[in-house]
Amino acid sequence: MSPAADTPLAILNEVFGYAAFRGQQARIVEHVGAGGDALVLMPTGGGKSLCYQVPAIARHRGGRGVTLVVSPLIALMHDQVSALEEAGVHAAFLNSTLEGDEARRIERELLGGRLVLLYAAPERILTPRFLAMLDSLHERGLLSLVAIDEAHCVSQWGHDFREEYLGLSQLHERFPTVPRIALTATADDHTRADIVERLALNGAEQFVASFDRPNIRYTIVEKDEAKKQLLRFLRDEHEGDAGIVYCQSRKKVEETAAWLQSEGISALPYHAGLDADVRKRHQDRFLREDALVMVATIAFGMGIDKPDVRFVAHLDLPKNIEGYYQETGRAGRDGAAADAWMTYGLVDVVNQRRMIDESPANDEFKRLQRAKLDALLALAEAHDCRRVRLLSYFGEHSTACGNCDNCVHPPAVWDGTEAARKALSCVYRFRQHGGISFGTGHLIDVLRGKHSDKVAQHQHERLSTFGIGADLSEQQWRGVLRQLIAQGHMRAEGEYNTLELADSARAVLRGEVSVHLRVPSDPPKRGKASRAGRAGNGGNGAAGHDKPPPLPLDEPGLQRFAALKAWRAEVAKEHNLPAYIVFHDATLAEMAREAPGSLDALAGISGVGAKKLEAYGREILRVLCA
């Protein structure tokens, strides 16, 4: 075969049928093919596998022997090997699914240097028998390359730490001249540094691709009967699509899968507690069938190559952004439109914080895990573009995507400082009054002035804070408390999740720090109005007049708000602009509430700049006075 046919581009075209490399693939392949070490960070669906498969083929054709691929999952090994063999590349795996005779046959092919790639899990690779085979290959110049897939598993800071990965540094000590490539889809700065240190990759060149997955729309909604919210999401947007629903517990996985089945949706459960044969059968069905929904814990997904997963939904809050990104990245691997949808609430925040606090880990680990959780909460509570926030976490600058929920329907934001001070004051009064703490339910009862048995028992109707929050509903107060915990002004402690003031609460209570919150909303109404509102707020950008305003308004305010939205729709259409570019809902709601009667007063509304005041001011006043 001529040398030209063995170039990386020729191999890419000949073996894989692609005309050109994407992004940094060409640089990575050239560097590794020439014998250099590399650390590759590339999003799911970005083509990581080609970064070691093409050099493996090129080096094997050049007489350098076998590439060893470290892989943590049997399913991934099976899929990769099947795909390579289908493409005419001789590959195999060694794992517990093989019978003795078959395993011995593959070992003979390995030792003979006939395999191009061999996949194996780290615990098998580090056995004396396997290391002895590698020694034999190396002595004969037939150990070509070591590829360590899912390299974040080596890091204790990562979301999928696997202790067996720690021993992989032995490979460098044992075979220092053999090039290595470590690959992962998710790693923040701490995790990246850990990978470099623990795998002895200090001299490796780092290739960091963009983490952006522009085909994925990110949506995070406030939890309110989560299963019903999920069902609406599936029926309204993903009827007949394949997708994954993640839950935190095994019990919830099984209950959710059974409930979806009862609602006529083809769904299967998957978690580590199921029999291995059941897991394999369910996974095989998901990979091979269309329109199947897999309800799973995070035990499912890493290495799943199904390209047409149209959605990933979370019914519970993940532990950190790395986990969230890794899991949502399993949607839309084919580049077509896909959804990352999550519902979360106050209980999620409390539970995640409690799990960190009660874990046996050291203080430094807990501190970092709290910081990672805080970053995820900031993403969930963000008022601005989800994608900008997500990419910023990984050190990547971007501009608003125009596709996530916050870009398509910008949320209203309100100055919640006064509500925050009321809630924090009430928690302080509890301690002052009786020396004990209470949970969210009782706090809300006191704030809203509800005469419950517990209120009477503790004589909390005598508190100065009793009833000072009657202007907000229970659901709205839950939103306020959730965000105060997310922002770190309040924390939930102990078995009963009682609320305590955090250090930053003092500055809020003194009025030194303002608190801006997403607008709390009442639970959606049931029935025809609710359905009309959901249709009106879908992807078609319709006005959605059944949607409640972003701030509590009286009847005249509601009428002004509706009139302003109708006016904005006309302006947006005339100027060929998205409606939110003209004014956000939050700005219209504040106009409707304040009803300014002059240009000077209108200029004081949040979101009204000089240019917009000049362009739209008199028209707005006309609408408000109509």
LINVENPE-V821005 format. One record per residue. N is the residue number from 1. RES is the residue in three letters. PSI is psi in degrees with one decimal (999 if undefined). OMEGA is omega in whole degrees, 0 to 359 (none if undefined). BURIAL is + if it has 24 or more other ideal C-beta (glycine too) atoms within 12 Angstrom, else -. Layout:
# LINVENPE-V821005
n & res & psi & omega & burial
N & RES & PSI & OMEGA & BURIAL
N & RES & PSI & OMEGA & BURIAL
This chain:
# LINVENPE-V821005
n & res & psi & omega & burial
1 & MET & 133.6 & 183 & -
2 & SER & 150.0 & 179 & -
3 & PRO & -35.5 & 182 & -
4 & ALA & -32.6 & 181 & -
5 & ALA & -12.1 & 181 & -
6 & ASP & 7.1 & 175 & +
7 & THR & 154.4 & 180 & +
8 & PRO & -42.1 & 182 & +
9 & LEU & -39.2 & 178 & +
10 & ALA & -40.6 & 178 & +
11 & ILE & -43.6 & 179 & +
12 & LEU & -43.5 & 181 & +
13 & ASN & -45.7 & 185 & -
14 & GLU & -49.5 & 187 & +
15 & VAL & -43.3 & 188 & +
16 & PHE & -9.9 & 175 & +
17 & GLY & 18.5 & 178 & -
18 & TYR & 140.4 & 183 & -
19 & ALA & -25.6 & 184 & -
20 & ALA & 153.9 & 173 & -
21 & PHE & 159.1 & 178 & +
22 & ARG & 142.6 & 174 & +
23 & GLY & -125.1 & 184 & +
24 & GLN & 6.6 & 183 & +
25 & GLN & -44.7 & 184 & +
26 & ALA & -42.8 & 180 & +
27 & ARG & -41.4 & 181 & +
28 & ILE & -47.3 & 181 & +
29 & VAL & -42.4 & 180 & +
30 & GLU & -44.4 & 183 & +
31 & HIS & -47.8 & 182 & +
32 & VAL & -39.9 & 179 & +
33 & GLY & -29.4 & 180 & +
34 & ALA & 0.4 & 176 & -
35 & GLY & 11.4 & 181 & +
36 & GLY & 151.8 & 174 & +
37 & ASP & 151.1 & 182 & +
38 & ALA & 146.4 & 168 & +
39 & LEU & 120.8 & 186 & +
40 & VAL & 121.5 & 172 & +
41 & LEU & 114.5 & 185 & +
42 & MET & 135.7 & 185 & +
43 & PRO & 156.1 & 175 & +
44 & THR & 132.0 & 182 & +
45 & GLY & -0.2 & 183 & +
46 & GLY & -5.2 & 177 & +
47 & GLY & 36.4 & 180 & +
48 & LYS & -41.0 & 186 & +
49 & SER & -39.2 & 180 & +
50 & LEU & -24.7 & 183 & +
51 & CYS & -24.6 & 174 & +
52 & TYR & -24.3 & 181 & +
53 & GLN & -41.8 & 179 & +
54 & VAL & -48.6 & 176 & +
55 & PRO & -35.3 & 179 & +
56 & ALA & -43.8 & 180 & +
57 & ILE & -44.3 & 181 & +
58 & ALA & -44.0 & 181 & +
59 & ARG & -34.7 & 177 & +
60 & HIS & -41.4 & 178 & +
61 & ARG & -25.6 & 178 & +
62 & GLY & 8.0 & 175 & +
63 & GLY & 15.1 & 184 & -
64 & ARG & -2.0 & 170 & +
65 & GLY & -139.9 & 195 & +
66 & VAL & 142.0 & 171 & +
67 & THR & 128.5 & 176 & +
68 & LEU & 125.9 & 179 & +
69 & VAL & 117.9 & 176 & +
70 & VAL & 118.9 & 183 & +
71 & SER & 136.5 & 184 & +
72 & PRO & -10.6 & 189 & +
73 & LEU & 135.0 & 178 & +
74 & ILE & -42.3 & 182 & +
75 & ALA & -41.3 & 180 & +
76 & LEU & -42.0 & 178 & +
77 & MET & -47.4 & 181 & +
78 & HIS & -47.7 & 183 & +
79 & ASP & -45.5 & 183 & +
80 & GLN & -44.9 & 181 & +
81 & VAL & -43.1 & 178 & +
82 & SER & -43.4 & 180 & -
83 & ALA & -40.9 & 180 & +
84 & LEU & -43.7 & 180 & +
85 & GLU & -40.2 & 178 & -
86 & GLU & -31.4 & 180 & -
87 & ALA & 0.9 & 177 & +
88 & GLY & 18.0 & 179 & -
89 & VAL & 126.1 & 184 & +
90 & HIS & 108.7 & 182 & +
91 & ALA & 160.6 & 180 & +
92 & ALA & 170.6 & 174 & +
93 & PHE & 155.9 & 172 & +
94 & LEU & 112.5 & 177 & +
95 & ASN & -176.0 & 188 & +
96 & SER & -9.2 & 181 & -
97 & THR & -12.0 & 184 & -
98 & LEU & 141.1 & 171 & -
99 & GLU & 162.1 & 184 & -
100 & GLY & -46.2 & 182 & -
101 & ASP & -41.6 & 180 & -
102 & GLU & -41.4 & 178 & -
103 & ALA & -42.3 & 180 & +
104 & ARG & -36.0 & 178 & -
105 & ARG & -43.0 & 180 & -
106 & ILE & -38.1 & 177 & +
107 & GLU & -39.0 & 178 & +
108 & ARG & -41.7 & 179 & -
109 & GLU & -35.6 & 176 & +
110 & LEU & -52.4 & 183 & +
111 & LEU & -26.1 & 178 & +
112 & GLY & -4.5 & 179 & -
113 & GLY & 14.7 & 184 & +
114 & ARG & -25.3 & 178 & -
115 & LEU & 144.0 & 173 & +
116 & VAL & -45.0 & 178 & +
117 & LEU & 140.2 & 174 & +
118 & LEU & 126.5 & 179 & +
119 & TYR & 136.4 & 177 & +
120 & ALA & 154.9 & 179 & +
121 & ALA & 154.5 & 184 & +
122 & PRO & -37.0 & 182 & +
123 & GLU & -30.3 & 176 & -
124 & ARG & -42.7 & 182 & +
125 & ILE & -36.0 & 186 & +
126 & LEU & 6.6 & 175 & +
127 & THR & 150.4 & 180 & -
128 & PRO & -38.7 & 181 & -
129 & ARG & -45.3 & 182 & -
130 & PHE & -42.2 & 179 & +
131 & LEU & -34.2 & 178 & +
132 & ALA & -38.2 & 177 & -
133 & MET & -40.9 & 178 & +
134 & LEU & -38.8 & 177 & +
135 & ASP & -44.9 & 181 & -
136 & SER & -43.7 & 178 & -
137 & LEU & -46.5 & 184 & +
138 & HIS & -41.7 & 180 & +
139 & GLU & -29.1 & 181 & -
140 & ARG & 8.8 & 177 & -
141 & GLY & 28.8 & 185 & -
142 & LEU & 11.8 & 172 & +
143 & LEU & 102.5 & 193 & +
144 & SER & -44.6 & 190 & +
145 & LEU & 147.6 & 172 & +
146 & VAL & 121.1 & 177 & +
147 & ALA & 124.5 & 181 & +
148 & ILE & 100.6 & 181 & +
149 & ASP & 157.1 & 182 & +
150 & GLU & 49.7 & 188 & +
151 & ALA & -19.4 & 178 & +
152 & HIS & -16.9 & 180 & +
153 & CYS & -15.5 & 181 & +
154 & VAL & -13.8 & 187 & +
155 & SER & 130.4 & 176 & +
156 & GLN & -18.5 & 179 & +
157 & TRP & -16.3 & 184 & +
158 & GLY & 176.6 & 185 & +
159 & HIS & -6.2 & 182 & +
160 & ASP & 43.7 & 184 & +
161 & PHE & 130.9 & 178 & +
162 & ARG & 116.7 & 188 & +
163 & GLU & -33.1 & 183 & -
164 & GLU & -20.7 & 178 & +
165 & TYR & -22.5 & 184 & +
166 & LEU & -28.4 & 182 & -
167 & GLY & -5.0 & 185 & +
168 & LEU & -14.6 & 175 & +
169 & SER & -21.7 & 177 & +
170 & GLN & -31.8 & 183 & +
171 & LEU & -38.8 & 178 & +
172 & HIS & -40.3 & 179 & +
173 & GLU & -36.7 & 185 & -
174 & ARG & -35.2 & 184 & +
175 & PHE & 68.5 & 188 & +
176 & PRO & -21.0 & 182 & -
177 & THR & -6.0 & 181 & -
178 & VAL & 123.4 & 181 & +
179 & PRO & 151.3 & 180 & +
180 & ARG & 144.7 & 174 & +
181 & ILE & 122.7 & 177 & +
182 & ALA & 135.2 & 187 & +
183 & LEU & 142.3 & 175 & +
184 & THR & 156.7 & 178 & +
185 & ALA & -16.9 & 184 & +
186 & THR & 124.9 & 174 & +
187 & ALA & 118.0 & 173 & +
188 & ASP & -174.2 & 185 & +
189 & ASP & -41.9 & 180 & -
190 & HIS & -46.1 & 182 & +
191 & THR & -40.5 & 180 & +
192 & ARG & -44.4 & 179 & +
193 & ALA & -37.2 & 179 & -
194 & ASP & -41.8 & 179 & +
195 & ILE & -47.2 & 181 & +
196 & VAL & -45.4 & 183 & +
197 & GLU & -48.2 & 188 & -
198 & ARG & -23.6 & 178 & +
199 & LEU & 7.9 & 179 & +
200 & ALA & 50.8 & 181 & +
201 & LEU & 31.4 & 185 & +
202 & ASN & -34.3 & 181 & -
203 & GLY & 3.3 & 184 & -
204 & ALA & 144.3 & 173 & +
205 & GLU & 136.7 & 181 & +
206 & GLN & 131.1 & 178 & +
207 & PHE & 113.7 & 183 & +
208 & VAL & 108.5 & 179 & +
209 & ALA & 166.6 & 175 & +
210 & SER & 138.5 & 177 & +
211 & PHE & -0.3 & 186 & +
212 & ASP & 133.6 & 171 & +
213 & ARG & 82.7 & 189 & +
214 & PRO & -17.9 & 180 & +
215 & ASN & -10.0 & 182 & +
216 & ILE & 128.6 & 174 & +
217 & ARG & 124.2 & 181 & +
218 & TYR & 127.2 & 179 & +
219 & THR & 128.4 & 177 & +
220 & ILE & 124.1 & 185 & +
221 & VAL & 152.9 & 178 & +
222 & GLU & 132.3 & 185 & +
223 & LYS & 126.3 & 177 & +
224 & ASP & 93.5 & 188 & +
225 & GLU & 70.2 & 192 & -
226 & ALA & -41.1 & 182 & +
227 & LYS & -39.4 & 178 & +
228 & LYS & -35.9 & 176 & +
229 & GLN & -42.7 & 178 & +
230 & LEU & -44.8 & 181 & +
231 & LEU & -42.0 & 177 & +
232 & ARG & -42.3 & 178 & +
233 & PHE & -45.2 & 181 & +
234 & LEU & -44.8 & 183 & +
235 & ARG & -37.5 & 183 & -
236 & ASP & -32.3 & 190 & +
237 & GLU & -19.4 & 187 & +
238 & HIS & 39.7 & 175 & +
239 & GLU & 122.4 & 177 & -
240 & GLY & 11.3 & 180 & -
241 & ASP & 155.4 & 172 & +
242 & ALA & 140.8 & 180 & +
243 & GLY & 175.6 & 181 & +
244 & ILE & 135.4 & 175 & +
245 & VAL & 118.6 & 181 & +
246 & TYR & 133.7 & 175 & +
247 & CYS & 158.1 & 184 & +
248 & GLN & -35.9 & 186 & +
249 & SER & 156.7 & 178 & -
250 & ARG & -41.0 & 180 & -
251 & LYS & -44.5 & 181 & -
252 & LYS & -35.3 & 176 & +
253 & VAL & -50.3 & 184 & +
254 & GLU & -40.8 & 179 & +
255 & GLU & -41.9 & 182 & -
256 & THR & -42.1 & 179 & +
257 & ALA & -44.0 & 180 & +
258 & ALA & -39.7 & 180 & -
259 & TRP & -42.8 & 178 & +
260 & LEU & -39.4 & 177 & +
261 & GLN & -40.8 & 180 & -
262 & SER & -21.0 & 179 & -
263 & GLU & 9.3 & 175 & -
264 & GLY & 14.0 & 179 & -
265 & ILE & 131.4 & 180 & +
266 & SER & 107.1 & 185 & +
267 & ALA & 147.2 & 179 & +
268 & LEU & 146.9 & 176 & +
269 & PRO & 154.3 & 176 & +
270 & TYR & 120.4 & 172 & +
271 & HIS & 167.1 & 188 & +
272 & ALA & -16.7 & 180 & -
273 & GLY & -10.8 & 178 & -
274 & LEU & 154.6 & 176 & +
275 & ASP & 142.5 & 184 & -
276 & ALA & -38.1 & 180 & -
277 & ASP & -37.4 & 178 & -
278 & VAL & -44.6 & 179 & -
279 & ARG & -44.9 & 181 & +
280 & LYS & -41.8 & 180 & -
281 & ARG & -43.0 & 180 & -
282 & HIS & -40.6 & 179 & +
283 & GLN & -42.3 & 179 & +
284 & ASP & -40.1 & 178 & -
285 & ARG & -42.5 & 180 & -
286 & PHE & -41.1 & 182 & +
287 & LEU & -28.0 & 189 & +
288 & ARG & -23.6 & 183 & -
289 & GLU & 155.4 & 174 & -
290 & ASP & 161.6 & 170 & -
291 & ALA & 33.5 & 179 & +
292 & LEU & 135.4 & 179 & +
293 & VAL & 123.7 & 177 & +
294 & MET & 120.4 & 176 & +
295 & VAL & 121.4 & 194 & +
296 & ALA & 161.0 & 164 & +
297 & THR & 179.6 & 181 & +
298 & ILE & -1.5 & 174 & +
299 & ALA & -18.8 & 183 & +
300 & PHE & 134.0 & 167 & +
301 & GLY & -41.5 & 184 & +
302 & MET & 123.0 & 180 & +
303 & GLY & -0.5 & 178 & +
304 & ILE & 122.9 & 186 & +
305 & ASP & 9.6 & 181 & +
306 & LYS & 119.1 & 188 & +
307 & PRO & -23.7 & 190 & -
308 & ASP & 34.4 & 172 & +
309 & VAL & 114.7 & 188 & +
310 & ARG & -14.5 & 178 & +
311 & PHE & 151.4 & 167 & +
312 & VAL & 124.4 & 181 & +
313 & ALA & 141.2 & 176 & +
314 & HIS & 122.1 & 174 & +
315 & LEU & -9.3 & 177 & +
316 & ASP & 154.8 & 181 & +
317 & LEU & 128.2 & 174 & +
318 & PRO & 177.4 & 183 & +
319 & LYS & -29.6 & 185 & +
320 & ASN & 174.0 & 183 & +
321 & ILE & -34.6 & 178 & +
322 & GLU & -46.2 & 178 & +
323 & GLY & -44.9 & 179 & +
324 & TYR & -46.6 & 181 & +
325 & TYR & -43.9 & 180 & +
326 & GLN & -43.8 & 184 & +
327 & GLU & -45.0 & 179 & +
328 & THR & -25.9 & 180 & +
329 & GLY & -7.7 & 177 & +
330 & ARG & -6.2 & 175 & +
331 & ALA & 145.1 & 171 & +
332 & GLY & 35.6 & 178 & +
333 & ARG & -20.5 & 179 & +
334 & ASP & 1.0 & 179 & -
335 & GLY & -8.6 & 178 & -
336 & ALA & 165.3 & 184 & -
337 & ALA & 138.1 & 180 & -
338 & ALA & 163.7 & 182 & +
339 & ASP & 139.2 & 167 & +
340 & ALA & 108.5 & 188 & +
341 & TRP & 133.9 & 180 & +
342 & MET & 141.1 & 171 & +
343 & THR & 135.4 & 179 & +
344 & TYR & 159.0 & 183 & +
345 & GLY & -169.2 & 184 & +
346 & LEU & -40.1 & 182 & +
347 & VAL & -37.3 & 178 & +
348 & ASP & -45.2 & 181 & +
349 & VAL & -47.6 & 181 & +
350 & VAL & -44.9 & 183 & +
351 & ASN & -43.2 & 181 & +
352 & GLN & -40.9 & 179 & +
353 & ARG & -40.2 & 180 & +
354 & ARG & -41.3 & 181 & +
355 & MET & -37.2 & 177 & +
356 & ILE & -47.7 & 184 & +
357 & ASP & -35.1 & 184 & +
358 & GLU & -1.1 & 180 & -
359 & SER & 154.1 & 181 & -
360 & PRO & 5.7 & 184 & -
361 & ALA & 164.8 & 179 & -
362 & ASN & 168.1 & 186 & -
363 & ASP & -37.4 & 181 & -
364 & GLU & -41.9 & 178 & -
365 & PHE & -43.9 & 179 & -
366 & LYS & -40.9 & 180 & -
367 & ARG & -44.5 & 181 & -
368 & LEU & -37.1 & 178 & +
369 & GLN & -35.2 & 175 & +
370 & ARG & -40.0 & 179 & +
371 & ALA & -39.1 & 178 & +
372 & LYS & -41.0 & 177 & +
373 & LEU & -41.4 & 178 & +
374 & ASP & -39.1 & 179 & +
375 & ALA & -37.9 & 178 & +
376 & LEU & -41.0 & 178 & +
377 & LEU & -38.4 & 177 & +
378 & ALA & -37.1 & 176 & +
379 & LEU & -43.9 & 182 & +
380 & ALA & -36.2 & 183 & +
381 & GLU & 4.0 & 186 & +
382 & ALA & 145.1 & 175 & +
383 & HIS & -19.4 & 185 & +
384 & ASP & -167.0 & 188 & +
385 & CYS & 125.7 & 179 & +
386 & ARG & -42.6 & 185 & +
387 & ARG & -40.1 & 178 & +
388 & VAL & -45.1 & 179 & +
389 & ARG & -45.9 & 183 & +
390 & LEU & -47.3 & 181 & +
391 & LEU & -34.8 & 179 & +
392 & SER & -34.3 & 179 & -
393 & TYR & -34.2 & 180 & +
394 & PHE & 15.9 & 175 & +
395 & GLY & 20.5 & 184 & -
396 & GLU & 126.0 & 179 & -
397 & HIS & 141.6 & 178 & -
398 & SER & 172.9 & 175 & +
399 & THR & 165.7 & 184 & -
400 & ALA & 134.8 & 189 & -
401 & CYS & -24.0 & 183 & +
402 & GLY & 10.2 & 187 & -
403 & ASN & -25.2 & 180 & +
404 & CYS & 172.8 & 183 & +
405 & ASP & -38.0 & 181 & +
406 & ASN & -29.8 & 178 & +
407 & CYS & -41.5 & 182 & +
408 & VAL & -42.6 & 178 & +
409 & HIS & 81.9 & 184 & +
410 & PRO & 129.2 & 182 & +
411 & PRO & 149.6 & 174 & +
412 & ALA & 141.6 & 178 & +
413 & VAL & 137.2 & 180 & +
414 & TRP & 157.6 & 176 & +
415 & ASP & 100.1 & 183 & -
416 & GLY & 18.4 & 184 & +
417 & THR & -44.6 & 183 & +
418 & GLU & -43.3 & 177 & -
419 & ALA & -40.5 & 179 & +
420 & ALA & -42.8 & 181 & +
421 & ARG & -36.8 & 177 & +
422 & LYS & -47.0 & 182 & +
423 & ALA & -45.8 & 181 & +
424 & LEU & -38.3 & 177 & +
425 & SER & -39.6 & 181 & +
426 & CYS & -42.3 & 177 & +
427 & VAL & -40.7 & 178 & +
428 & TYR & -42.1 & 180 & +
429 & ARG & -35.9 & 177 & +
430 & PHE & -51.1 & 181 & +
431 & ARG & -42.3 & 181 & -
432 & GLN & -35.9 & 186 & -
433 & HIS & -45.7 & 186 & +
434 & GLY & -2.6 & 177 & -
435 & GLY & 9.7 & 179 & -
436 & ILE & 164.4 & 182 & -
437 & SER & 162.1 & 180 & +
438 & PHE & 165.0 & 180 & +
439 & GLY & -175.0 & 186 & +
440 & THR & -38.8 & 183 & +
441 & GLY & -47.0 & 180 & +
442 & HIS & -39.6 & 179 & +
443 & LEU & -44.0 & 180 & +
444 & ILE & -40.0 & 177 & +
445 & ASP & -45.2 & 181 & +
446 & VAL & -44.3 & 180 & +
447 & LEU & -38.2 & 183 & +
448 & ARG & -1.4 & 178 & +
449 & GLY & 33.9 & 181 & +
450 & LYS & 129.2 & 183 & +
451 & HIS & 80.7 & 179 & -
452 & SER & 171.2 & 178 & -
453 & ASP & -39.6 & 181 & -
454 & LYS & -36.9 & 176 & -
455 & VAL & -45.0 & 180 & +
456 & ALA & -42.2 & 182 & -
457 & GLN & -40.8 & 183 & -
458 & HIS & 5.3 & 178 & +
459 & GLN & 38.3 & 182 & -
460 & HIS & -6.5 & 174 & +
461 & GLU & -13.4 & 178 & -
462 & ARG & -13.1 & 181 & -
463 & LEU & 147.3 & 178 & +
464 & SER & -19.0 & 181 & -
465 & THR & -2.1 & 181 & +
466 & PHE & 119.6 & 176 & +
467 & GLY & 3.0 & 183 & -
468 & ILE & -10.5 & 180 & +
469 & GLY & 28.7 & 183 & +
470 & ALA & -14.1 & 181 & -
471 & ASP & -13.9 & 179 & -
472 & LEU & 146.1 & 179 & +
473 & SER & 169.5 & 177 & -
474 & GLU & -44.2 & 180 & +
475 & GLN & -39.5 & 180 & +
476 & GLN & -39.8 & 177 & +
477 & TRP & -35.4 & 177 & +
478 & ARG & -38.4 & 176 & +
479 & GLY & -41.7 & 178 & +
480 & VAL & -48.4 & 182 & +
481 & LEU & -40.5 & 178 & +
482 & ARG & -44.2 & 182 & +
483 & GLN & -31.9 & 176 & +
484 & LEU & -38.4 & 176 & +
485 & ILE & -42.5 & 180 & +
486 & ALA & -36.7 & 181 & +
487 & GLN & -3.4 & 174 & +
488 & GLY & 12.6 & 178 & +
489 & HIS & -16.1 & 183 & +
490 & MET & 151.5 & 178 & +
491 & ARG & 152.7 & 177 & +
492 & ALA & 132.9 & 186 & +
493 & GLU & 155.1 & 171 & +
494 & GLY & 178.1 & 183 & -
495 & GLU & -32.1 & 185 & -
496 & TYR & 10.6 & 176 & -
497 & ASN & 45.7 & 176 & +
498 & THR & 150.1 & 187 & +
499 & LEU & 135.8 & 178 & +
500 & GLU & 156.2 & 177 & +
501 & LEU & 136.4 & 173 & +
502 & ALA & 170.5 & 183 & +
503 & ASP & -36.4 & 184 & -
504 & SER & -10.6 & 182 & -
505 & ALA & -32.3 & 182 & +
506 & ARG & -43.4 & 181 & -
507 & ALA & -35.2 & 178 & -
508 & VAL & -45.4 & 181 & +
509 & LEU & -32.3 & 180 & +
510 & ARG & -6.4 & 181 & -
511 & GLY & 14.4 & 181 & -
512 & GLU & -19.1 & 182 & -
513 & VAL & 130.5 & 176 & +
514 & SER & 152.9 & 183 & -
515 & VAL & 116.9 & 178 & +
516 & HIS & 132.2 & 187 & +
517 & LEU & 152.7 & 166 & +
518 & ARG & 145.2 & 185 & +
519 & VAL & 123.8 & 175 & +
520 & PRO & 145.3 & 181 & +
521 & SER & 150.9 & 174 & +
522 & ASP & 157.2 & 176 & -
523 & PRO & 143.0 & 180 & -
524 & PRO & 143.3 & 178 & +
525 & LYS & 149.3 & 179 & -
526 & ARG & 158.2 & 172 & -
527 & GLY & -158.7 & 189 & -
528 & LYS & -40.3 & 181 & -
529 & ALA & -40.5 & 180 & -
530 & SER & -43.9 & 180 & +
531 & ARG & -40.9 & 179 & -
532 & ALA & -40.7 & 180 & -
533 & GLY & -42.0 & 180 & +
534 & ARG & -40.6 & 180 & +
535 & ALA & -39.3 & 181 & -
536 & GLY & -20.4 & 181 & -
537 & ASN & 25.8 & 178 & +
538 & GLY & -165.8 & 186 & -
539 & GLY & -7.3 & 182 & -
540 & ASN & -4.3 & 175 & -
541 & GLY & 18.3 & 180 & -
542 & ALA & 163.3 & 187 & -
543 & ALA & -39.2 & 177 & +
544 & GLY & 60.3 & 186 & +
545 & HIS & -13.4 & 177 & -
546 & ASP & -10.2 & 179 & -
547 & LYS & 133.6 & 179 & +
548 & PRO & 149.9 & 179 & +
549 & PRO & 157.6 & 184 & +
550 & PRO & -8.2 & 174 & +
551 & LEU & 147.8 & 177 & +
552 & PRO & 126.4 & 183 & +
553 & LEU & 148.6 & 172 & +
554 & ASP & 179.4 & 185 & -
555 & GLU & -47.2 & 176 & -
556 & PRO & -37.0 & 178 & -
557 & GLY & -40.3 & 177 & +
558 & LEU & -40.1 & 179 & +
559 & GLN & -41.2 & 178 & -
560 & ARG & -39.6 & 180 & +
561 & PHE & -44.8 & 179 & +
562 & ALA & -40.5 & 179 & +
563 & ALA & -40.3 & 179 & +
564 & LEU & -38.6 & 179 & +
565 & LYS & -39.3 & 178 & +
566 & ALA & -42.4 & 177 & -
567 & TRP & -43.7 & 181 & +
568 & ARG & -38.9 & 179 & +
569 & ALA & -39.9 & 178 & +
570 & GLU & -43.8 & 180 & -
571 & VAL & -45.7 & 181 & +
572 & ALA & -43.0 & 179 & -
573 & LYS & -41.8 & 181 & -
574 & GLU & -39.2 & 182 & -
575 & HIS & 2.7 & 180 & -
576 & ASN & 49.1 & 182 & -
577 & LEU & 153.4 & 168 & -
578 & PRO & 146.3 & 184 & -
579 & ALA & -37.5 & 184 & +
580 & TYR & -18.9 & 177 & +
581 & ILE & -32.6 & 177 & -
582 & VAL & -61.5 & 174 & +
583 & PHE & 142.1 & 173 & +
584 & HIS & 156.0 & 175 & +
585 & ASP & -38.1 & 181 & +
586 & ALA & -39.8 & 180 & +
587 & THR & -43.4 & 178 & +
588 & LEU & -39.7 & 181 & +
589 & ALA & -40.0 & 178 & +
590 & GLU & -38.4 & 175 & +
591 & MET & -44.6 & 182 & +
592 & ALA & -36.1 & 181 & +
593 & ARG & -44.9 & 185 & +
594 & GLU & -25.9 & 181 & +
595 & ALA & 59.8 & 180 & +
596 & PRO & 142.2 & 183 & +
597 & GLY & 4.5 & 180 & -
598 & SER & 164.8 & 178 & -
599 & LEU & -37.8 & 178 & -
600 & ASP & -43.6 & 179 & -
601 & ALA & -38.9 & 179 & -
602 & LEU & -35.1 & 180 & +
603 & ALA & -20.4 & 180 & -
604 & GLY & -5.2 & 179 & -
605 & ILE & 134.5 & 178 & +
606 & SER & 127.4 & 178 & +
607 & GLY & -2.1 & 179 & +
608 & VAL & 101.4 & 178 & +
609 & GLY & 177.1 & 185 & -
610 & ALA & -42.9 & 183 & -
611 & LYS & -42.7 & 179 & -
612 & LYS & -34.5 & 177 & +
613 & LEU & -42.7 & 180 & +
614 & GLU & -40.5 & 185 & -
615 & ALA & -37.9 & 191 & -
616 & TYR & -9.1 & 190 & +
617 & GLY & -53.4 & 185 & +
618 & ARG & -34.5 & 177 & -
619 & GLU & -39.5 & 179 & +
620 & ILE & -44.0 & 179 & +
621 & LEU & -37.0 & 178 & +
622 & ARG & -43.1 & 179 & -
623 & VAL & -42.8 & 182 & +
624 & LEU & -29.5 & 182 & +
625 & CYS & -6.3 & 185 & -
626 & ALA & 999 & none & -
